[in-house]
Amino acid sequence: MDKTGLLNKDVQVTPPHEVLGQKLQSLLPSTPFHIKAGRAKELADALEISVPQLMMELVPIARSYDVYIPVSNYIVGSCAMGLSGDLYLGMNLEFARQPLGQTVHSEQFATSNALLHGEKGLLALAVSAEPCGHCRQFLNEIQGGKDLTVFIPEKAPTPLSVLLPRDFGPHDLGIDAGLMASQCAPLQMDKIPGELVELALDAANKSYAPYSNSPSGVAIRLENGRTYQGWYAENAAFNPTLPPLQMAIIAAIAGGENPKDIAELALVETASGIVTQEWNTKALLQAVAPEASYSVYYAK
């Protein structure tokens, strides 16, 4: 339910307008990946458009930041609205010399961006084209995801349940609370060797891992000293699962950073977990920031 009053599910959005986009760009900060609900209303009023149309105008702005596509060169952008009414931009992430499974889709970026800011669900998503099957499955994992409104240019607002009929999701595997509403049981460590490991442990405790019961979290420190977290987010269909380093990279990019500037990474997971993030995290880190230090710690 939209308690913000910002979402008009009956409005049909049109493709982004170049002139509006230029004016909007001049009103945004240098890294507009998170726009508070009140500011979104101000921007929509200034442009004399609806908030859903504002979300559509933000899609090409998200695309303008997408330089991390060395494989496909296919630029994608999206804009999600959280339950708070805040807006979150997303874009594709691809990694050279890595399996395609390491890729982050734009819709995953926007969802993770919202999750990193404490959102407990999404109300709407604006995209330039209909989401692929991978993304529909990922979005279906969100608590209340079936009611998510998807705005596609020149089409009536469409619920995710229409885009993904006869779905397979958490409910089919006995999970009541989905992504953004459920977290793992708290992990503990007898000794925490430093701030970065403490941040990684905190991230691991935000994991959504109901299928493997193998929570994990990452903390990265950049060369400028800033730190970012990311945590594990599983999916009922397994393959759309998002590893923790990808989420930490999303946090860094949304913060205006370049992932190649990662200087140090700490991964915390359980030694007894049936799934480990150790090897794919190491491989991706070496591809993104080969000089960065890498440490793994185990919690219980």
C-alpha positions, 0 to 999 in steps of 0.5 A: 500500500502506498502510504506516501501518496506519491504513486498514481497506479493509473497514470500511463507514463511516456518515454523520457523527454530530452528537454525535461531530462536536461532540466532534471539533470540540472536539478540533481546532485552529482550522484543522484542514486538516492532521492528522498520522497520529499525531494522527488515530489519537489522535482515532479512539481517543478517539471509539472509531471507525475512522480511516475513520469519523474521515475521514467525521466530518471531512467536515462540519467541512471543509464548515463552513469553506466560505464561498467558494461565491457561485455555487452555494451548494452546500457540499461537504467531503472528507477525504483520507489521504496515503501518510504517513497524514496527513489533509487536508481539502478544500472547494469554491472558487467565484469571483464574476464568473469563468468556472466553469472557475476553480472548485476542487472539494473533492476537488481542494482536498484533493489539493492540500492533500496535495501542498502538504505533500509527499505523493507519493500518496493512500490514501483519500478520504472524501466525503459523496456520490460524486465527480463525473466531473470529480473522478474524472478529476482523481483518476485523474491521481494516481500510483497513483490507480486504487487510491485507496479512496473512502469513501461513507456506507452503501456498501462502500469503493470503489476509484477504478477502479470509479468510473471504469471504462475510464478515460483517463489519463496512461498513454494519453498515454505518461506513466509517473509521474502527479501527485504523483510527477512534476515538471518539469525545473528552470527557471532565471532569470539574476536573481531580483528578490526573495524572492517571485519566488524562491518563485514559481520554486521553485513552478514547479519543482514543476509537473506539466505533462507535456502542455504542457511549460509549468510555472508557479508562483505566490507570494503575499504577504498583508497580514500578510506571510505567503507561500504558494505554488502550482503548475500541475497538468495533467490528461490530459483537460485541463479538470480541470487546476488553475492555480497561483493556485488552489493558492496560494489553497488553501494560504492558506485551509488556513493560516487566511488570507482570499484577499482579503488578498493584497497581492502576487503573482508568477507565474513561467512560461516565455516559450516555453511553449505554455500561459500562466497570465498572463491567467487569473491576473490575472483571478482575482486582480482578482476576489479581491483587486483592490488586489493588485500583480501581476508576471510573470517568465519563466524558461528 
